[in-house]
Structure formats: C-alpha cells, structure tokens
Amino acid sequence: MKVTKHPQKNISKYKLLITIGSLCILACTNNKIIKSQNTTTILNDSISSWVSMAKNKTLTTKERLTFLGKAHTANEKILKDSIKIKNLSSISFRYYSLNDSLNFRKTNKETIALSRSINDTITLANSYWDLAGFFNKEAIMDSAFFYYQKASKTFLLRKENKLAARMLLAMANVQESIKDNTGAEINCIKAIEIFKAQEDNKYLSRSYTTLGIIANNLNENKKSISYYQEALEYDKKANNGKVKNFSIINNLGVSNLKNKIYETAISYFNEVLNAPNLFQDNPRLYATALNNLTNANFELNKLDNVEKNYLDVLVLRKKEDNTKGLAATHFYLGGYYLKIKDTIKAKEQVHSSINLSKLSSNNDRLLEALILAAKVEPKKAASYLLQNIQLKDSLEKEERKIRNKFARIRFETDEFIAQNELLQEQKRLWTGIAAGLILLLIAIYVIVTQRNKNQKLKFTQQQQANNQEVFNLMLEQKQKVDEAKREEQKRISEELHDGVLGKMLGARMVLTGLNKKADPEAIEEKVKAIAALKNVEGEVRAISHELNHAAYQKIPNFINSITELLTTLAKNAKIEQEFNFNNTFDWDTLSGDIKINVYRMIQECIHNSIKHAECQKVYVNFDIHKFNFEVTVGDNGKGYEFNKEKKGIGLRNIKSRIEKLNGHFTVDSKLGKGTSFFFNIPISRIKKHEIPA
C-alpha cells in the first residue's frame, strides 16, 4: 500500500514547534527580567532600611555611619539610575547630618555627577544645596555662597520658585555674616518677592528677620524694628495666631535697646524669658534674653541684679559651650565692674572677653573688648588702641577682599547666565533664520510648482484650443464633402424628376391612349413609346452607375486637411511642397487623437522649416507599417546640429504630443543637408485586414 504524504500537516507541525520555542524563549526572558526586578527591589528595600537606621538617634554615630556604608556599597549594585540617584542623595545628606565630611564630599560628588549624566536637575540642585550647607558650617563663606547661588539658579530653571527663594535667603544670610549688607539686602528682598507670591508665611518671617539683622548692622534701628514687627506678624500667621519664634521678640528688644528705648526693650526680653518651658527647650535663647535684659537694666542704672544675672548667664553659656556668648557676657560684666570701679575684676573680665573673642573669631567683640581694656588699664591704653586700629584695618581689608570675591562670583555667574542667554538668543535667532529659510524654500517650491502647474495648464489649454481648431478644420472638410454629396443628390433628383419621370409619364399616357386601338398608326406609336421606355431604362442605368461610383468613392477628410495645410503654408512661404501617402489605407479610420496631434506636429515642423531652415521645399510622408503609423516631415534647408540647439517650446510641444500618443520620434539633421522628423505612432485599434500589404 502506497503511503501519501501531506505537506500541509508537516507545515503545521513546524509552526507548532516554532510557536513552542518562541514561548520558551519569551518565558526565559521574562523570568530573567522578573528576577532582575526582584533583586533590585530587595536591594532597594535593604538600602532604605539601612538609611532609616542611620537616622536613629538612639544608636551611636559609629553604628549609624556603618549602616550608611552598607547602604552606599549596596547602592553601587543598583542598575536603574532613577533608583540609584534617589538613594545616593539620601546617603549623601545623612553623611552631612552626621558631620562625616570625607564621605559626604565623596557621595555628594557622585550625586552631582550622576544627576548631570541623567539630567536630574532637582537632585542636582539639592546636592548643590547640601554642599553649600557644608561649606557654611565650615565657615568657607565664598564656597557656600557659590553653591547656594548654583542651587538657586538650578531650582529656577525647573520653576521651583519657593526652593530658589530659600537659596536666595541663605545667600543673604551668608552675605550678612561677612558684612556684605547691601548684597544681602538685595537677595533678601528678591526672596521676599517670591515668598509673597507663594504666600509662604514661615519664610516671610525668616526673611524679614534677616532684613532686621541687616538694618541693625547698618545702625538703622527704626527700620530694623519695623522689619522685626513684620517678621512677628508673619510668624503669627504661620502658627495660627501663636508666636513660636521668640528669637524675633528678642531681636525686637535688641533693636529697641540700641535705639535707647529701654523700657520697651525690657518688656520684650521679659516676654521671652516668661515663655513656657523656654529654659528647658532653648537654654541658649534664654541665656541671650537674660543677658540682654541685664544690659537694658544696666543702661537704666538699675544695678541691683546685674552682677547676679551676668554670672547666671555665664553658667548657662558654659554648659552650652557657647564661646561667642561667653565673650559677650565677660565683656558686659567687665563694663559693670568698671562702672562700680572694681578695676581688678574688670581687668579679669576684659581679658577673658579678649581671649574668648579670639578663640571664637568674634572680631567685632574683640574690637569692643580692646577699647574697654584701654579704659580699664589706662597705662596700656595706647597699646590696646593700636591693636584695635590694626585689627580694624586688617578686618576692613579682609572684608573688602571677601566682598570683592563675592562680587566676582556674582559677576561670573551673571556673566555665565548672560552668555547662556546670549547663546539661547543666538539659538532662537538661528532657529528663526532656519525656519524662515525653510518657509522661504517652501514658498519658492510652492510658487515654482504652481507656476509650472499654471504653465502646464496653459500649455494643455493651448493644446486643447489647437486640437479644437484642427477638429473644426476637419469638421469643415466633412461639411464640404457633405455639401458636395447633397449637390450630387440634388442633381440626380432633378435628372430623375425632370428627365426620367417626364419621359415615363409621356410614354405611359401614349400607351394608355393606344390601348383600344390596333391600326397600323397605333402600332407605330406603341413601338415609339416602347423605344422611349428603353431610353428611360438606359438613363436609369446610367444614373444608377453614377450613384454606385459615388457610393464607393472615398473622400478622405484627414488627407484633405493635411493637403490643405501644406498647400496654404507653402503658398504663403512661396516654397514647394510634396505630400505622399498610401492610397490603399482609409486614413479616416485613425482615432481623433492621432489625427489632431499629427496635424499639429506637422504644422509645427513645417513652421520651423519655414522660419529657421531657409528651405525651398518641404515634404510629408504617411505610411502604415504593421501596427505603426509612420510619419516623416522634412525640408531641404540648411540643417543644424540638433544636440547643440536649444530645445524651444515648439519641440517641447511635439514631445508632449507624441508622448500622449505613446509614440516616439527622432530628428535627423546635418548642416547643409536639411532636417527630417520621424514619428512612429502605435495604432493597434485598427483591424488587421485594413493594414496595407
């Protein structure tokens, strides 16, 4: 038994195998993807857990740093940049919070680099912010200012206006610390404008506090009081009508103290000192307020509790390790002892203030302490005053240098921004120019295309008009032929009516009259009538032959049209013409398109011959070869080099017409030997038996 194979079943098996294989590959790929995603998720969870442990204040700093190290090492294995950058930013900030400057600088640098590479501008701005905070803490103020400024600009690029304003406020605080009060005031006002737009009462309070401090630095005490009152109002709004920031009230007291409004100052300081739980919650502010209250009482000459209060403040500030505050309290205590003429204690306190001022780099307090020392020790007054002058001069030079550096940072940043803006403007300009050029090119293309379309349309319309003219000529020829036929029909009709019918009527009447007669005379008349009928028969036969000849005689309209065209053109140009065609072919069987376009092509060729060739004779030949209509148009003129001659509109018209007929043409022209055009046009529609042998 013969087994028949089924190719279709084999194909189905192959398809099934391919499908199963594809599913296996897809499953393996999906498993790998899922496994990779699971690994990333586990790692990320571990990193988040370690970073959280690093925030736990119940652990030692060493333990917290160990967790951060694990998180940092694990984060390097994360492949997805969006997850990696988020973790890296958190790790970097934790190192900053734990004062691990080495690891902070390392991770901060990594965060900045990765942020730039993936264009994460928010994380980049936050990294600048962290770095600025680090330099601020390290008292490297120019670097702090630089990175606060970079953070502000980056936040502004992302439309994070509130964060940008916080950077402006931080810049103002840095500037205030190095006594660049004008620059600080400018940036603080810029920050206030943004915070007002954002209705951020908390930072409006802080901004007006900074303005108050700046005004104090400039000894504009009334203005500082106004700013602190504004700060207090915004603080109340931020905390639903309750004052939370008692440092503002303390600052108001200081401004009133400087403005010698002592009783008001005392009321503010008492308000701070009476704040619930302030001693426990903020002992530093409590010590400051008590110190300021004692200063106000000292100025009012209320000396009862002055020494006790100053000594209490010293105890509190020693607990807080507030070196700067201790220098101030020793200074004020020295002034008190000088007032009560206890020069030994005064000298002791002043020297403590000088030493602590140097230790805390509190140069303002050092200047004041040197002047007080000159009063306490008159014999050494010159030395103390000289130290004061030298220190003052060096500080002024240093401050000027720092302010110039800040100004240079601002200028370079502004210049960089200006360059960026210029580049952006140039980019916009070039984009505009490019867009303009593109639009111009499009416009030119549209105009040229439209003009070409219009020319083509005009050309087509002209050809249609010319074709219509040829059609009219041929119609006119047909009308002439029809007119000749009608004339011939009329002549034959007249011959039949006037000649044949008259003779037949005469013979009929004679025969009718002789019907009843049989005499010789009647017989003779009958013979004559019969002879007359024979004559009529001959005439009818002759007319019949004429009609038969006319029926088979062909009157070629197309040939007549060409003949008339050649005759007219040759006559007008006073040259000879010759037209040869095959008499055995019915040229009127050609399609209307062929006849019209051939007529126009012949007309164009003859016009060219008359106009350019200086010929004495033109000729046209028609022939049918297989299924092709072959046309030759030539002259015996001077000829020309066809390839070098410009191709004018006439030649384009010829080319257009021959293409419409699906034909082709060639030109043969040589100098002194005339020009000939050869056209070959397919005529497959004609019947095979009509093609001449």
NORZI-V210522 format. One record per residue. N is the residue number from 0. PSI is psi as a letter, one per 20 degrees, with the letter a starting at -180 (none if undefined). Layout:
BEGIN
n=N psi=PSI
n=N psi=PSI
END
This chain:
BEGIN
n=0 psi=p
n=1 psi=p
n=2 psi=p
n=3 psi=p
n=4 psi=q
n=5 psi=n
n=6 psi=h
n=7 psi=h
n=8 psi=h
n=9 psi=g
n=10 psi=g
n=11 psi=h
n=12 psi=g
n=13 psi=g
n=14 psi=g
n=15 psi=g
n=16 psi=g
n=17 psi=g
n=18 psi=g
n=19 psi=g
n=20 psi=g
n=21 psi=g
n=22 psi=h
n=23 psi=g
n=24 psi=g
n=25 psi=g
n=26 psi=g
n=27 psi=g
n=28 psi=g
n=29 psi=h
n=30 psi=g
n=31 psi=g
n=32 psi=g
n=33 psi=g
n=34 psi=g
n=35 psi=g
n=36 psi=g
n=37 psi=g
n=38 psi=g
n=39 psi=g
n=40 psi=g
n=41 psi=g
n=42 psi=g
n=43 psi=h
n=44 psi=g
n=45 psi=g
n=46 psi=g
n=47 psi=h
n=48 psi=g
n=49 psi=h
n=50 psi=h
n=51 psi=h
n=52 psi=h
n=53 psi=i
n=54 psi=i
n=55 psi=o
n=56 psi=i
n=57 psi=i
n=58 psi=q
n=59 psi=r
n=60 psi=h
n=61 psi=g
n=62 psi=g
n=63 psi=h
n=64 psi=h
n=65 psi=g
n=66 psi=h
n=67 psi=h
n=68 psi=g
n=69 psi=g
n=70 psi=g
n=71 psi=g
n=72 psi=g
n=73 psi=h
n=74 psi=h
n=75 psi=i
n=76 psi=i
n=77 psi=p
n=78 psi=h
n=79 psi=o
n=80 psi=h
n=81 psi=h
n=82 psi=g
n=83 psi=g
n=84 psi=h
n=85 psi=g
n=86 psi=g
n=87 psi=h
n=88 psi=g
n=89 psi=g
n=90 psi=g
n=91 psi=g
n=92 psi=h
n=93 psi=g
n=94 psi=h
n=95 psi=g
n=96 psi=h
n=97 psi=j
n=98 psi=k
n=99 psi=n
n=100 psi=h
n=101 psi=g
n=102 psi=h
n=103 psi=g
n=104 psi=h
n=105 psi=g
n=106 psi=h
n=107 psi=g
n=108 psi=g
n=109 psi=g
n=110 psi=g
n=111 psi=g
n=112 psi=g
n=113 psi=h
n=114 psi=g
n=115 psi=g
n=116 psi=h
n=117 psi=j
n=118 psi=l
n=119 psi=n
n=120 psi=h
n=121 psi=g
n=122 psi=h
n=123 psi=g
n=124 psi=g
n=125 psi=h
n=126 psi=g
n=127 psi=g
n=128 psi=g
n=129 psi=g
n=130 psi=h
n=131 psi=g
n=132 psi=h
n=133 psi=g
n=134 psi=h
n=135 psi=g
n=136 psi=h
n=137 psi=j
n=138 psi=k
n=139 psi=n
n=140 psi=h
n=141 psi=g
n=142 psi=h
n=143 psi=g
n=144 psi=g
n=145 psi=g
n=146 psi=h
n=147 psi=g
n=148 psi=g
n=149 psi=g
n=150 psi=g
n=151 psi=g
n=152 psi=h
n=153 psi=g
n=154 psi=h
n=155 psi=h
n=156 psi=h
n=157 psi=j
n=158 psi=k
n=159 psi=m
n=160 psi=h
n=161 psi=g
n=162 psi=h
n=163 psi=h
n=164 psi=h
n=165 psi=h
n=166 psi=h
n=167 psi=g
n=168 psi=g
n=169 psi=g
n=170 psi=g
n=171 psi=g
n=172 psi=h
n=173 psi=g
n=174 psi=h
n=175 psi=h
n=176 psi=h
n=177 psi=j
n=178 psi=k
n=179 psi=m
n=180 psi=h
n=181 psi=g
n=182 psi=h
n=183 psi=g
n=184 psi=g
n=185 psi=g
n=186 psi=h
n=187 psi=g
n=188 psi=h
n=189 psi=g
n=190 psi=g
n=191 psi=g
n=192 psi=g
n=193 psi=g
n=194 psi=h
n=195 psi=g
n=196 psi=h
n=197 psi=i
n=198 psi=l
n=199 psi=n
n=200 psi=h
n=201 psi=g
n=202 psi=i
n=203 psi=g
n=204 psi=g
n=205 psi=h
n=206 psi=g
n=207 psi=h
n=208 psi=g
n=209 psi=g
n=210 psi=h
n=211 psi=g
n=212 psi=g
n=213 psi=g
n=214 psi=h
n=215 psi=g
n=216 psi=h
n=217 psi=j
n=218 psi=k
n=219 psi=m
n=220 psi=h
n=221 psi=g
n=222 psi=h
n=223 psi=h
n=224 psi=g
n=225 psi=g
n=226 psi=g
n=227 psi=h
n=228 psi=h
n=229 psi=g
n=230 psi=g
n=231 psi=g
n=232 psi=g
n=233 psi=h
n=234 psi=h
n=235 psi=g
n=236 psi=h
n=237 psi=h
n=238 psi=k
n=239 psi=l
n=240 psi=i
n=241 psi=p
n=242 psi=p
n=243 psi=h
n=244 psi=n
n=245 psi=i
n=246 psi=h
n=247 psi=g
n=248 psi=h
n=249 psi=g
n=250 psi=h
n=251 psi=g
n=252 psi=g
n=253 psi=g
n=254 psi=g
n=255 psi=h
n=256 psi=g
n=257 psi=h
n=258 psi=j
n=259 psi=k
n=260 psi=m
n=261 psi=g
n=262 psi=g
n=263 psi=g
n=264 psi=g
n=265 psi=h
n=266 psi=h
n=267 psi=g
n=268 psi=h
n=269 psi=h
n=270 psi=g
n=271 psi=g
n=272 psi=h
n=273 psi=j
n=274 psi=p
n=275 psi=p
n=276 psi=j
n=277 psi=h
n=278 psi=h
n=279 psi=g
n=280 psi=h
n=281 psi=m
n=282 psi=h
n=283 psi=g
n=284 psi=h
n=285 psi=g
n=286 psi=g
n=287 psi=g
n=288 psi=g
n=289 psi=g
n=290 psi=g
n=291 psi=h
n=292 psi=g
n=293 psi=h
n=294 psi=g
n=295 psi=g
n=296 psi=h
n=297 psi=g
n=298 psi=h
n=299 psi=j
n=300 psi=k
n=301 psi=n
n=302 psi=j
n=303 psi=g
n=304 psi=j
n=305 psi=g
n=306 psi=g
n=307 psi=g
n=308 psi=g
n=309 psi=g
n=310 psi=h
n=311 psi=g
n=312 psi=h
n=313 psi=g
n=314 psi=g
n=315 psi=g
n=316 psi=h
n=317 psi=h
n=318 psi=h
n=319 psi=i
n=320 psi=l
n=321 psi=n
n=322 psi=g
n=323 psi=g
n=324 psi=h
n=325 psi=h
n=326 psi=h
n=327 psi=g
n=328 psi=g
n=329 psi=h
n=330 psi=g
n=331 psi=h
n=332 psi=h
n=333 psi=g
n=334 psi=h
n=335 psi=g
n=336 psi=h
n=337 psi=h
n=338 psi=h
n=339 psi=j
n=340 psi=k
n=341 psi=n
n=342 psi=h
n=343 psi=g
n=344 psi=h
n=345 psi=g
n=346 psi=g
n=347 psi=g
n=348 psi=h
n=349 psi=g
n=350 psi=h
n=351 psi=g
n=352 psi=g
n=353 psi=g
n=354 psi=g
n=355 psi=h
n=356 psi=g
n=357 psi=g
n=358 psi=h
n=359 psi=j
n=360 psi=k
n=361 psi=n
n=362 psi=h
n=363 psi=g
n=364 psi=h
n=365 psi=g
n=366 psi=g
n=367 psi=h
n=368 psi=h
n=369 psi=h
n=370 psi=g
n=371 psi=h
n=372 psi=h
n=373 psi=h
n=374 psi=h
n=375 psi=h
n=376 psi=n
n=377 psi=h
n=378 psi=h
n=379 psi=j
n=380 psi=g
n=381 psi=g
n=382 psi=g
n=383 psi=g
n=384 psi=h
n=385 psi=g
n=386 psi=g
n=387 psi=g
n=388 psi=g
n=389 psi=g
n=390 psi=g
n=391 psi=g
n=392 psi=g
n=393 psi=h
n=394 psi=g
n=395 psi=g
n=396 psi=g
n=397 psi=g
n=398 psi=h
n=399 psi=g
n=400 psi=g
n=401 psi=g
n=402 psi=h
n=403 psi=h
n=404 psi=g
n=405 psi=g
n=406 psi=h
n=407 psi=g
n=408 psi=g
n=409 psi=g
n=410 psi=g
n=411 psi=h
n=412 psi=g
n=413 psi=h
n=414 psi=g
n=415 psi=g
n=416 psi=g
n=417 psi=g
n=418 psi=g
n=419 psi=g
n=420 psi=h
n=421 psi=g
n=422 psi=g
n=423 psi=g
n=424 psi=g
n=425 psi=g
n=426 psi=g
n=427 psi=h
n=428 psi=g
n=429 psi=h
n=430 psi=g
n=431 psi=g
n=432 psi=g
n=433 psi=g
n=434 psi=g
n=435 psi=g
n=436 psi=g
n=437 psi=g
n=438 psi=h
n=439 psi=g
n=440 psi=g
n=441 psi=g
n=442 psi=g
n=443 psi=g
n=444 psi=g
n=445 psi=g
n=446 psi=g
n=447 psi=g
n=448 psi=g
n=449 psi=h
n=450 psi=g
n=451 psi=g
n=452 psi=g
n=453 psi=g
n=454 psi=g
n=455 psi=g
n=456 psi=g
n=457 psi=g
n=458 psi=g
n=459 psi=g
n=460 psi=h
n=461 psi=g
n=462 psi=g
n=463 psi=g
n=464 psi=g
n=465 psi=g
n=466 psi=h
n=467 psi=h
n=468 psi=g
n=469 psi=g
n=470 psi=g
n=471 psi=h
n=472 psi=g
n=473 psi=h
n=474 psi=h
n=475 psi=g
n=476 psi=g
n=477 psi=g
n=478 psi=h
n=479 psi=g
n=480 psi=g
n=481 psi=h
n=482 psi=g
n=483 psi=h
n=484 psi=g
n=485 psi=h
n=486 psi=g
n=487 psi=g
n=488 psi=g
n=489 psi=g
n=490 psi=g
n=491 psi=g
n=492 psi=g
n=493 psi=g
n=494 psi=g
n=495 psi=g
n=496 psi=g
n=497 psi=h
n=498 psi=f
n=499 psi=g
n=500 psi=h
n=501 psi=g
n=502 psi=g
n=503 psi=h
n=504 psi=g
n=505 psi=g
n=506 psi=g
n=507 psi=g
n=508 psi=h
n=509 psi=g
n=510 psi=h
n=511 psi=g
n=512 psi=h
n=513 psi=j
n=514 psi=h
n=515 psi=j
n=516 psi=q
n=517 psi=j
n=518 psi=r
n=519 psi=h
n=520 psi=g
n=521 psi=h
n=522 psi=g
n=523 psi=h
n=524 psi=h
n=525 psi=g
n=526 psi=g
n=527 psi=g
n=528 psi=g
n=529 psi=g
n=530 psi=h
n=531 psi=h
n=532 psi=h
n=533 psi=g
n=534 psi=g
n=535 psi=g
n=536 psi=g
n=537 psi=g
n=538 psi=g
n=539 psi=g
n=540 psi=g
n=541 psi=g
n=542 psi=h
n=543 psi=g
n=544 psi=g
n=545 psi=g
n=546 psi=g
n=547 psi=g
n=548 psi=g
n=549 psi=h
n=550 psi=h
n=551 psi=i
n=552 psi=p
n=553 psi=p
n=554 psi=n
n=555 psi=o
n=556 psi=g
n=557 psi=g
n=558 psi=g
n=559 psi=h
n=560 psi=g
n=561 psi=g
n=562 psi=g
n=563 psi=h
n=564 psi=g
n=565 psi=g
n=566 psi=g
n=567 psi=g
n=568 psi=g
n=569 psi=h
n=570 psi=g
n=571 psi=h
n=572 psi=i
n=573 psi=l
n=574 psi=r
n=575 psi=q
n=576 psi=q
n=577 psi=p
n=578 psi=o
n=579 psi=p
n=580 psi=r
n=581 psi=o
n=582 psi=i
n=583 psi=i
n=584 psi=p
n=585 psi=n
n=586 psi=i
n=587 psi=i
n=588 psi=i
n=589 psi=q
n=590 psi=q
n=591 psi=g
n=592 psi=g
n=593 psi=g
n=594 psi=g
n=595 psi=g
n=596 psi=h
n=597 psi=g
n=598 psi=g
n=599 psi=h
n=600 psi=g
n=601 psi=g
n=602 psi=g
n=603 psi=g
n=604 psi=g
n=605 psi=g
n=606 psi=g
n=607 psi=g
n=608 psi=g
n=609 psi=g
n=610 psi=h
n=611 psi=h
n=612 psi=i
n=613 psi=l
n=614 psi=r
n=615 psi=i
n=616 psi=q
n=617 psi=q
n=618 psi=q
n=619 psi=p
n=620 psi=p
n=621 psi=p
n=622 psi=q
n=623 psi=p
n=624 psi=o
n=625 psi=d
n=626 psi=k
n=627 psi=p
n=628 psi=o
n=629 psi=p
n=630 psi=p
n=631 psi=p
n=632 psi=p
n=633 psi=r
n=634 psi=r
n=635 psi=k
n=636 psi=a
n=637 psi=i
n=638 psi=r
n=639 psi=r
n=640 psi=o
n=641 psi=g
n=642 psi=h
n=643 psi=i
n=644 psi=p
n=645 psi=p
n=646 psi=o
n=647 psi=a
n=648 psi=h
n=649 psi=g
n=650 psi=h
n=651 psi=h
n=652 psi=g
n=653 psi=g
n=654 psi=g
n=655 psi=g
n=656 psi=g
n=657 psi=h
n=658 psi=h
n=659 psi=h
n=660 psi=j
n=661 psi=k
n=662 psi=a
n=663 psi=r
n=664 psi=q
n=665 psi=r
n=666 psi=p
n=667 psi=o
n=668 psi=p
n=669 psi=q
n=670 psi=p
n=671 psi=i
n=672 psi=j
n=673 psi=a
n=674 psi=q
n=675 psi=p
n=676 psi=p
n=677 psi=o
n=678 psi=p
n=679 psi=o
n=680 psi=p
n=681 psi=p
n=682 psi=l
n=683 psi=i
n=684 psi=h
n=685 psi=q
n=686 psi=q
n=687 psi=h
n=688 psi=i
n=689 psi=i
n=690 psi=p
n=691 psi=q
n=692 psi=none
END
